[in-house]
Amino acid sequence: MSKEIVVSVEPWETRVALLEEGYLVEIHHERPVQQRAVGNIYKGKVENVLPGMQASFVNLGLERNAFLYVADVSPRDEDGEEIPVSPRRASIKDLLRPGQEVMVQVTKDAMGTKGARVTTHITLPGRYLVLMPGVDYVGVSRRIVDDKERDRLRKLAERLRPKKMGVIVRTVAEGHEEPDLAADLRFLTRLWAKIRSRYRSGAAPRVLHKDLGLIFRVIRDTFGPDVERLVIDSRQEYDRVLDLLDDISPDLKSRVHFVENRERSLFDQYGLEAEVERALRRRVWLKSGGYLVFDHAEALTVIDVNTGKFVGTTNLADTVLRTNLEAAREIARQIRLRDIGGIIVVDFIDMDAERDRLKVLHAFTEAVKKDRTRWNILGLTQLGLVEMTRKKAGMALEETLQKPCPYCEGRGKVVSEDSAAARFRREIKAILRRSEAEALLVEVNPAVAAVLIGAGGASLKELERETGRTIFVRGSEDCHLEAMRVLRHGSKQEVEARALPVRPGQVIELTVEEPHVSNLWDGIARVEGYVVDVEGGGKLVGQRVKVEITKAHRTYAKARVVG
């Protein structure tokens, strides 16, 4: 099976896609404002202990306290070493007390109103091995199927591992010899020593160790001999990837390719933008004419299979079987691509013949085997329902790229401001590539405008640096969150005259619409979507006042009340 990794790097977003046989099966996003916490290790402080829930809440210094369940608790001494606990001491109140400092690792990111999920059982993943300081155990990845190779790697790990520490041999270690595993283990043991030292030296809450960034996690966890190519469009990240591979897998350096950012983005060249949009839809069409419908609850996803426009060629049973077989393969791909976790129920079209049901279940199981995330298929019922579970460690694709729709009060979803701004940046760059205009004026929703402009105009300046043009962004409430209007393009003087509807010294009447977000003393008014910051206008919200424009900037103006 051919595999390829595509990495697109932009100042506001890094995206990594995994392709199998040319089909997109996984996509990962990383944004500076949305750093993930899974894999990070903290020195936390226990805030409260709840015997009724057999759990505690731990302050990590994050927005919300983390959840620590009793099964995930092993006490540690002052050096960070685990203290064995008798199985009979099962109560959380016997293990933890309020105010106690604990070393924990995040296993699941905060989602919605829930804080992160943490454990005291620390795991440190390397290239070939995973070090588990608190257990006395050796495991081998179940994806290594050759019994002789499994036995060889197990013996190697047994010989190399430190006393009272556990090791898991990763899939990528298959075929590698002792020097590679030994070097990996030395790195992990040195890392563990540093973490223990930091644990002893400072008060909680504090970060002891941060997991790698997205690109380097992919290199560590996914980029192996079974991947034919890794394509990246950033020269800086390309050089860093080669430096990393010098240390861990020099033989893979020839498979890394740098691609200049040409007329189209890397994701456009591979046709991935359309695939990502398809993965956000409720309905997904199959090549045969059938279709799938995805419905989500908080912990449950239901997938319905329909024949749609596919009428078959021979008989109903054959039509149903062919549709279900195609659906089984596509559902397995969509589950990975959308990163759906929790309970999943698939409603296949009813089949009368037992052999047909078994064929569909076998096809679905084989397709799901490609998924690296832990899953469990419980079987196929008489009604054609397949029940399965899949581990949920982070946000699903729709949670990453979308947010509840403010227009329909959460009954549907729209693209988030960050995602809309990222798309509009690409559209602006495409427009300017096709035009010789010196400047461009666009209008978007105010929430998206704030992201496009950035704090102190930093994001807008970066976009102007990349394009070599002057760009004006105007916010307008009547502009849909997912829409962008091009109001003017041409010379800088022409566009600026349209973009700035006011000038210093001008006296006009305005309605103060709302208080300033960060300075409640001031009020915000608008002229054709252009923001006017009215000094002292916070107490005049809802009133029409006469003001004098004192300063006019590209993204907003300052004014004072007169008369």
Salt bridges, closest charged atoms under 4 A:
GLU4 OE2 - ARG229 NE 3.04
GLU10 OE1 - ARG426 NH1 3.02
GLU13 OE1 - ARG15 NE 3.80
GLU13 OE2 - ARG31 NH2 2.84
GLU13 OE1 - ARG426 NH1 3.66
GLU20 OE1 - ARG336 NH1 3.09
GLU26 OE1 - HIS28 NE2 3.21
GLU26 OE2 - ARG336 NH2 2.90
GLU26 OE1 - ARG372 NH2 2.88
GLU63 OE2 - ARG64 NH1 3.93
ASP72 OD2 - ARG117 NH2 3.24
ASP79 OD1 - ARG200 NH1 3.53
GLU81 OE2 - ARG196 NH1 3.06
GLU82 OE2 - ARG76 NH2 3.28
GLU82 OE2 - HIS121 ND1 3.75
GLU101 OE1 - LYS43 NZ 3.33
ASP136 OD1 - ARG161 NH1 2.60
GLU149 OE2 - ARG152 NH2 2.80
ASP151 OD2 - LYS155 NZ 3.25
GLU158 OE1 - ARG161 NE 3.24
GLU177 OE1 - ARG152 NH1 3.39
GLU178 OE1 - ARG159 NH2 2.87
ASP180 OD2 - HIS176 ND1 2.89
ASP211 OD2 - ARG36 NH2 3.57
ASP211 OD1 - ARG220 NH1 3.01
ASP221 OD1 - ARG170 NH2 2.88
ASP221 OD1 - ARG220 NE 2.80
ASP226 OD2 - LYS3 NZ 2.88
GLU237 OE2 - ARG240 NH1 3.14
ASP246 OD1 - LYS253 NZ 2.80
GLU273 OE2 - ARG15 NH2 3.11
GLU273 OE2 - ARG426 NE 3.73
GLU275 OE1 - ARG278 NH1 3.81
GLU275 OE1 - ARG333 NH2 3.28
ASP295 OD1 - ARG282 NE 2.74
GLU298 OE2 - LYS114 NZ 3.60
ASP318 OD2 - ARG322 NH1 3.87
GLU330 OE2 - ARG278 NH1 3.53
GLU330 OE2 - ARG333 NH2 3.04
ASP339 OD1 - ARG390 NH1 2.89
GLU354 OE1 - ARG357 NH2 2.61
GLU366 OE2 - LYS369 NZ 2.85
ASP371 OD2 - ARG390 NE 2.60
GLU398 OE2 - LYS413 NZ 3.12
GLU399 OE1 - LYS392 NZ 3.37
GLU417 OE2 - LYS403 NZ 2.74
GLU427 OE2 - ARG423 NE 3.49
GLU443 OE1 - ARG485 NH1 2.61
GLU462 OE2 - ARG465 NH2 2.70
GLU464 OE2 - ARG554 NH1 2.40
GLU466 OE1 - LYS429 NZ 2.98
ASP478 OD1 - ARG485 NH1 3.39
GLU509 OE1 - ARG544 NE 3.58
GLU513 OE1 - ARG526 NH1 2.63
GLU514 OE2 - ARG526 NH2 3.12
ASP522 OD2 - LYS558 NZ 3.67
GLU528 OE1 - ARG474 NH1 3.99
ASP533 OD2 - HIS516 NE2 3.89
ASP533 OD2 - LYS558 NZ 3.43
GLU548 OE1 - ARG560 NH2 2.64
